[in-house]
Amino acid sequence: MASEPVDVADTRNTRARIAVAALFLTNGALFANLLPRLPEIKTDLAMSNAAYGAAVASFSAGALLAGLAAAALIRRFTSARVALVTTVGLAVLILLAGVAPAPLLLAAALLGAGACDAITDVAQNVNGLRLQRDYGRSIINSLHAVWAVGAIIGGSMGAAAIALSIPRAVHLGVAAVLFCGVVGLCYRWLLHGPDHDDHPSAGLPDGHAVGARVYLVLLALVVIAIAGIAVEDAGSSWATLYLRDSLGAPGQIAALGYVAQVGSMFVGRMAGDRLVDRFGERAVLRVGGLIAAAGMGAALAFPSVPGSIAGFAAAGFGVATVVPAAMRAADELPGLRPGTGLTALTWLMRLGSLGAPLAVGVVADATSLRLGLLSVPIAGLTLVLLAGVLSARKRSPLDRAPLSG
């Protein structure tokens, strides 16, 4: 088809960027609404710690079971439709989890919610990366920053509902209607139609042989993504505990370790697109890995409360662009069917991330949590070593893909 006028294309892309950002924000907010209410659900259902842990783990199990279907669904129905349907499914299942009358039904609802979340995750990233190709410059990091904003909004809504004694059914029902309404309103502005016409493998015949190098690159990207997730998990799972129990910080101060990491990660993602365009993904990842390794390494070598909070902040800033970069590279691997690389990466990343908190916990039990948190500088150095598989290309503002109607 003929190329669109530049002003029409710019307007379309601006609307599409708002719409896909709404997807990311909604995805972050929906599950975060449930998290503050899980302890009271455990109490209301008289669940043991083991039963509660198994029920919560059902979310991850559902994600692993359904995650590999994402590529086929997106190729068949397009990323926009898949994202809309699975977002609505996620909202409904979170509501059902919140009002489940029995532990088994709670686990079943979370299993389905995890399945929807995994597919939504791939679909929204496919739509965002397709838009990024239209822009001809990086935008994916800012979209992931919006996801973090959504998680903060959702968690705050949950905390406010508890403070105001709002019943779970009302709270989660309102959240479901609100965020499904946001996605429904923005749906028309998403990029519709085939998602991978400009994919490097779009024109390859079925049965095309994929070289071993492609699979090795995919494996390296998976390790990169897991390293980034491991650093994120160190902050969410262990920062508060380390500052409180190992360094003796008061509870309100101990919480600042996680807050510092999340806040610096948000800043890093907001700045990440410009950094990637100016210096290339490879250079940004290497420098980020060094910042994470040096910052957290220094904090562990010379333990103090202020130094550790700064160390977690450095780690969050250092890995801010890691997962978006790995997703972009996996989505555009030549030789793989469109959508396959991103789906495989996200599935293996979720599988690998299950072991991150376990590994830290095992080391902490055998030695100390301080030694367990050496996983952060190790992950940072891993990023430095593997950064070579990412693109060294720098983009200019005029480096723009052709747009078609």
C-alpha positions as CSV (number, residue, x, y, z in Angstrom):
1,M,0.0,0.0,0.0
2,A,1.1,3.6,-0.5
3,S,3.0,5.3,2.3
4,E,1.1,7.4,4.7
5,P,1.8,11.2,4.9
6,V,4.2,11.9,7.7
7,D,1.8,13.9,9.9
8,V,-0.9,11.1,9.6
9,A,1.7,8.5,10.5
10,D,2.9,10.6,13.5
11,T,-0.6,11.0,14.8
12,R,-1.3,7.2,14.4
13,N,1.9,6.3,16.2
14,T,1.3,8.8,19.0
15,R,-2.1,7.3,19.6
16,A,-0.8,3.8,19.3
17,R,1.9,4.6,21.9
18,I,-0.7,5.8,24.4
19,A,-2.8,2.7,23.7
20,V,0.1,0.2,24.2
21,A,1.2,2.1,27.3
22,A,-2.3,1.6,28.7
23,L,-1.9,-2.1,28.1
24,F,1.4,-2.1,30.1
25,L,-0.1,0.1,32.9
26,T,-3.2,-2.1,33.2
27,N,-1.2,-5.3,33.3
28,G,1.0,-4.0,36.1
29,A,-2.0,-2.7,38.0
30,L,-4.4,-5.6,37.9
31,F,-2.4,-8.2,39.8
32,A,-0.9,-5.6,42.1
33,N,-4.4,-4.9,43.3
34,L,-4.6,-8.4,44.7
35,L,-1.2,-8.6,46.3
36,P,-2.0,-6.5,49.5
37,R,-5.1,-8.6,50.1
38,L,-3.5,-12.0,49.9
39,P,-2.7,-12.2,53.7
40,E,-6.4,-11.6,54.6
41,I,-7.5,-14.2,52.0
42,K,-5.1,-16.7,53.7
43,T,-6.7,-15.9,57.1
44,D,-10.3,-16.0,55.8
45,L,-9.7,-19.4,54.2
46,A,-7.8,-20.7,57.2
47,M,-4.9,-21.8,55.0
48,S,-1.7,-23.2,56.3
49,N,1.6,-21.7,55.1
50,A,2.2,-24.6,52.8
51,A,-1.3,-24.4,51.3
52,Y,-1.0,-20.7,50.8
53,G,2.4,-21.1,49.2
54,A,1.0,-23.7,46.8
55,A,-1.9,-21.6,45.9
56,V,0.2,-18.5,45.2
57,A,2.6,-20.7,43.2
58,S,-0.3,-21.6,40.9
59,F,0.0,-18.2,39.3
60,S,3.5,-19.1,38.1
61,A,2.4,-22.6,37.1
62,G,-0.3,-21.2,34.9
63,A,2.1,-18.8,33.3
64,L,4.5,-21.7,32.5
65,L,1.7,-23.9,31.2
66,A,0.2,-21.4,28.9
67,G,3.1,-19.2,28.0
68,L,4.3,-21.2,25.0
69,A,1.0,-20.8,23.3
70,A,1.4,-17.0,23.0
71,A,3.2,-17.0,19.6
72,A,0.7,-19.2,17.9
73,L,-2.3,-17.2,19.3
74,I,-0.7,-13.9,18.2
75,R,0.0,-15.1,14.7
76,R,-3.6,-16.4,14.4
77,F,-5.5,-13.5,16.1
78,T,-3.0,-10.6,16.2
79,S,-1.4,-9.1,19.3
80,A,-4.1,-6.4,19.8
81,R,-7.0,-8.9,20.0
82,V,-5.0,-11.3,22.1
83,A,-4.0,-8.6,24.6
84,L,-7.5,-7.3,24.9
85,V,-9.1,-10.8,25.5
86,T,-6.4,-12.0,28.0
87,T,-6.4,-8.7,29.9
88,V,-10.2,-9.1,30.4
89,G,-9.6,-12.7,31.4
90,L,-6.9,-11.6,33.9
91,A,-9.2,-9.1,35.5
92,V,-12.1,-11.5,35.9
93,L,-9.8,-14.3,37.3
94,I,-8.2,-11.9,39.8
95,L,-11.7,-11.0,41.0
96,L,-12.6,-14.7,41.3
97,A,-9.4,-15.3,43.3
98,G,-10.3,-12.5,45.6
99,V,-13.7,-13.9,46.4
100,A,-12.8,-17.7,46.2
101,P,-14.6,-19.6,49.0
102,A,-12.1,-22.4,49.2
103,P,-8.3,-22.8,48.8
104,L,-8.7,-25.1,45.8
105,L,-10.8,-22.5,44.0
106,L,-8.3,-19.8,44.9
107,A,-5.5,-21.9,43.3
108,A,-7.6,-22.5,40.2
109,A,-8.3,-18.8,39.7
110,L,-4.7,-17.9,40.2
111,L,-3.7,-20.7,37.7
112,G,-5.9,-19.2,35.1
113,A,-4.8,-15.7,35.9
114,G,-1.1,-16.7,35.5
115,A,-2.0,-18.2,32.1
116,C,-3.7,-15.0,31.0
117,D,-0.8,-12.8,32.3
118,A,1.8,-14.8,30.4
119,I,0.0,-14.4,27.1
120,T,-0.8,-10.7,27.7
121,D,2.9,-10.1,28.5
122,V,4.0,-11.4,25.1
123,A,1.1,-9.8,23.2
124,Q,1.7,-6.3,24.6
125,N,5.5,-6.5,24.0
126,V,4.9,-7.7,20.4
127,N,2.6,-4.7,19.8
128,G,5.1,-2.4,21.5
129,L,8.1,-3.7,19.6
130,R,6.1,-3.5,16.3
131,L,5.5,0.2,17.1
132,Q,9.1,0.7,18.0
133,R,10.1,-0.6,14.5
134,D,7.7,2.0,13.0
135,Y,9.3,4.8,15.1
136,G,12.8,3.7,14.1
137,R,14.0,4.4,17.6
138,S,13.7,2.8,21.1
139,I,10.5,3.2,23.0
140,I,10.2,-0.2,24.8
141,N,12.0,0.9,28.0
142,S,9.5,3.6,28.6
143,L,6.7,1.1,28.2
144,H,8.2,-1.1,30.8
145,A,8.5,2.0,33.1
146,V,4.8,2.5,32.6
147,W,4.2,-1.1,33.8
148,A,6.0,-0.2,37.0
149,V,3.8,2.8,37.4
150,G,0.8,0.5,37.0
151,A,2.1,-1.8,39.7
152,I,2.5,1.1,42.1
153,I,-1.0,2.3,41.3
154,G,-2.5,-1.2,41.8
155,G,-0.7,-1.8,45.1
156,S,-1.7,1.6,46.4
157,M,-5.4,0.9,45.5
158,G,-5.2,-2.4,47.4
159,A,-3.6,-0.7,50.4
160,A,-6.3,2.1,50.4
161,A,-9.1,-0.5,50.1
162,I,-7.8,-2.3,53.2
163,A,-7.5,1.0,55.1
164,L,-11.0,2.0,54.1
165,S,-12.4,-1.6,54.9
166,I,-13.7,-2.0,51.4
167,P,-14.8,-5.6,50.8
168,R,-12.6,-7.5,48.3
169,A,-15.5,-8.1,45.9
170,V,-16.2,-4.4,45.6
171,H,-12.5,-3.4,45.5
172,L,-11.4,-6.0,42.9
173,G,-14.7,-5.6,40.9
174,V,-14.1,-1.8,40.6
175,A,-10.5,-2.4,39.6
176,A,-11.6,-4.9,36.9
177,V,-14.2,-2.6,35.4
178,L,-11.8,0.4,35.6
179,F,-8.8,-1.2,33.9
180,C,-10.8,-3.2,31.4
181,G,-12.5,0.0,30.5
182,V,-9.1,1.7,29.9
183,V,-8.0,-1.1,27.6
184,G,-11.3,-1.2,25.8
185,L,-11.2,2.5,25.2
186,C,-7.6,2.4,23.9
187,Y,-8.1,-0.8,21.8
188,R,-9.0,1.0,18.6
189,W,-5.7,2.9,18.7
190,L,-3.5,-0.2,19.0
191,L,-1.7,-1.5,15.9
192,H,-4.0,-4.0,14.3
193,G,-3.4,-6.5,11.5
194,P,-0.4,-8.8,11.1
195,D,2.3,-8.1,13.6
196,H,5.4,-9.4,11.9
197,D,5.3,-8.4,8.2
198,D,8.6,-6.6,8.8
199,H,10.1,-9.4,10.9
200,P,13.5,-10.7,9.6
201,S,11.9,-14.2,9.1
202,A,8.6,-13.1,7.7
203,G,9.4,-14.2,4.1
204,L,11.0,-17.4,4.9
205,P,9.3,-20.7,3.8
206,D,7.9,-23.1,6.3
207,G,10.5,-25.7,7.3
208,H,13.4,-23.3,6.9
209,A,16.4,-24.6,8.8
210,V,17.5,-22.5,11.7
211,G,21.3,-22.4,12.4
212,A,22.8,-23.4,15.7
213,R,24.1,-19.9,16.2
214,V,20.5,-18.5,16.4
215,Y,19.7,-20.9,19.3
216,L,23.0,-20.0,21.0
217,V,22.1,-16.4,20.8
218,L,18.6,-17.1,22.1
219,L,20.2,-19.0,25.0
220,A,22.5,-16.1,25.8
221,L,19.5,-13.7,25.7
222,V,17.6,-16.0,28.1
223,V,20.6,-15.9,30.5
224,I,20.7,-12.1,30.2
225,A,17.0,-11.8,31.0
226,I,17.3,-14.1,34.0
227,A,20.3,-12.1,35.3
228,G,18.2,-9.0,35.1
229,I,15.3,-10.7,36.8
230,A,17.6,-12.0,39.5
231,V,18.7,-8.5,40.4
232,E,15.1,-7.3,40.5
233,D,14.2,-10.2,42.8
234,A,17.0,-9.4,45.1
235,G,15.4,-6.1,45.8
236,S,11.8,-7.3,46.0
237,S,12.4,-10.5,48.0
238,W,15.5,-9.8,50.1
239,A,16.3,-6.0,50.4
240,T,14.0,-5.3,53.4
241,L,15.0,-8.5,55.1
242,Y,18.7,-7.9,54.7
243,L,18.5,-4.3,55.9
244,R,16.4,-5.2,58.9
245,D,17.9,-8.5,60.1
246,S,21.5,-8.3,58.9
247,L,22.1,-4.6,59.4
248,G,19.6,-3.8,62.1
249,A,17.7,-1.0,60.3
250,P,14.2,-0.1,61.7
251,G,11.3,-1.5,59.6
252,Q,10.5,1.8,58.0
253,I,14.1,2.4,57.0
254,A,14.6,-1.2,55.8
255,A,11.8,-0.8,53.3
256,L,13.8,1.9,51.6
257,G,16.1,-0.7,50.0
258,Y,13.3,-2.0,47.8
259,V,11.9,1.5,47.2
260,A,15.3,2.8,46.1
261,Q,15.7,-0.1,43.7
262,V,12.3,0.3,42.1
263,G,12.6,4.0,41.9
264,S,16.0,3.9,40.3
265,M,14.8,1.3,37.9
266,F,11.9,3.5,36.8
267,V,14.3,6.4,36.2
268,G,16.6,4.1,34.3
269,R,13.8,2.9,32.0
270,M,12.6,6.4,31.4
271,A,16.1,7.4,30.4
272,G,16.9,4.1,28.7
273,D,15.4,4.7,25.3
274,R,17.6,7.8,24.7
275,L,20.6,6.0,26.0
276,V,20.0,3.0,23.7
277,D,19.5,5.3,20.7
278,R,22.6,7.2,21.4
279,F,25.0,4.5,22.5
280,G,23.4,1.2,21.4
281,E,22.0,-1.7,23.5
282,R,25.4,-3.4,23.9
283,A,27.1,-0.4,25.4
284,V,24.2,0.4,27.7
285,L,24.0,-3.2,29.0
286,R,27.7,-3.4,29.7
287,V,27.8,-0.1,31.6
288,G,24.6,-1.1,33.4
289,G,26.1,-4.4,34.4
290,L,29.2,-2.7,35.7
291,I,27.1,-0.2,37.7
292,A,25.0,-3.0,39.3
293,A,28.1,-5.1,40.1
294,A,30.2,-2.3,41.4
295,G,27.4,-0.6,43.4
296,M,26.1,-3.7,45.1
297,G,29.6,-5.2,45.4
298,A,30.8,-2.1,47.3
299,A,27.7,-2.2,49.5
300,L,28.3,-5.8,50.5
301,A,32.0,-5.3,51.0
302,F,31.5,-2.4,53.3
303,P,28.1,-3.1,54.8
304,S,26.1,-0.1,56.2
305,V,22.4,0.9,56.0
306,P,22.9,4.0,53.8
307,G,25.5,2.2,51.6
308,S,23.2,-0.8,51.1
309,I,20.3,1.4,50.1
310,A,22.5,3.1,47.6
311,G,23.7,-0.4,46.4
312,F,20.2,-1.5,45.7
313,A,19.5,1.7,43.9
314,A,22.6,1.2,41.7
315,A,21.5,-2.3,41.0
316,G,18.1,-1.2,39.9
317,F,19.4,1.5,37.7
318,G,22.0,-0.8,36.2
319,V,19.5,-3.5,35.1
320,A,16.7,-1.1,34.0
321,T,17.0,-1.8,30.3
322,V,18.1,-5.5,30.5
323,V,14.7,-7.3,30.1
324,P,13.4,-4.9,27.4
325,A,16.6,-5.3,25.4
326,A,16.6,-9.1,25.6
327,M,12.9,-9.1,24.5
328,R,13.7,-6.9,21.5
329,A,16.6,-9.0,20.4
330,A,14.7,-12.3,20.9
331,D,11.7,-11.0,18.9
332,E,13.9,-10.1,15.9
333,L,16.1,-13.2,15.8
334,P,16.4,-14.1,12.1
335,G,15.4,-17.6,11.1
336,L,12.8,-18.2,13.9
337,R,9.1,-18.0,13.1
338,P,7.6,-14.6,13.9
339,G,6.8,-14.4,17.7
340,T,8.7,-17.6,18.5
341,G,11.8,-15.9,19.9
342,L,9.9,-13.6,22.2
343,T,7.6,-16.3,23.4
344,A,10.5,-18.7,24.1
345,L,12.5,-16.0,26.0
346,T,9.6,-15.0,28.2
347,W,8.7,-18.6,29.0
348,L,12.3,-19.6,29.9
349,M,12.8,-16.3,31.7
350,R,9.8,-17.1,34.0
351,L,11.1,-20.7,34.5
352,G,14.6,-19.5,35.4
353,S,13.3,-16.7,37.6
354,L,11.7,-19.3,39.9
355,G,15.1,-20.4,41.0
356,A,16.5,-16.9,41.8
357,P,15.0,-16.5,45.3
358,L,15.6,-20.2,46.1
359,A,19.3,-19.9,45.2
360,V,19.8,-16.8,47.4
361,G,17.8,-18.5,50.2
362,V,19.9,-21.7,50.1
363,V,23.2,-19.7,50.2
364,A,21.8,-17.5,53.0
365,D,20.8,-20.6,55.1
366,A,24.3,-22.2,54.6
367,T,26.3,-19.0,55.2
368,S,24.6,-15.6,55.4
369,L,22.2,-13.4,53.5
370,R,25.1,-11.0,52.8
371,L,26.9,-13.8,50.9
372,G,23.6,-14.8,49.2
373,L,23.2,-11.3,47.8
374,L,26.5,-11.8,45.9
375,S,24.1,-13.0,43.3
376,V,23.6,-9.3,42.3
377,P,27.3,-8.5,41.4
378,I,27.6,-11.9,39.8
379,A,24.5,-11.1,37.7
380,G,26.0,-7.7,36.8
381,L,29.2,-9.3,35.6
382,T,27.3,-11.9,33.6
383,L,25.6,-9.0,31.7
384,V,29.0,-7.5,30.9
385,L,30.2,-10.8,29.5
386,L,27.2,-11.6,27.4
387,A,26.4,-8.1,26.2
388,G,28.1,-8.8,22.9
389,V,25.0,-10.7,21.6
390,L,23.0,-7.4,21.6
391,S,23.0,-4.8,18.9
392,A,25.8,-2.2,18.9
393,R,23.8,-0.1,16.5
394,K,23.1,3.5,17.4
395,R,19.9,5.1,16.1
396,S,19.4,8.7,15.0
397,P,16.1,10.6,15.3
398,L,15.9,10.4,11.4
399,D,16.4,6.6,11.4
400,R,12.8,5.7,10.8
401,A,11.2,2.6,9.3
402,P,8.9,3.2,6.3
403,L,5.3,3.3,7.3
404,S,2.5,1.8,5.3
405,G,-1.3,2.1,5.7
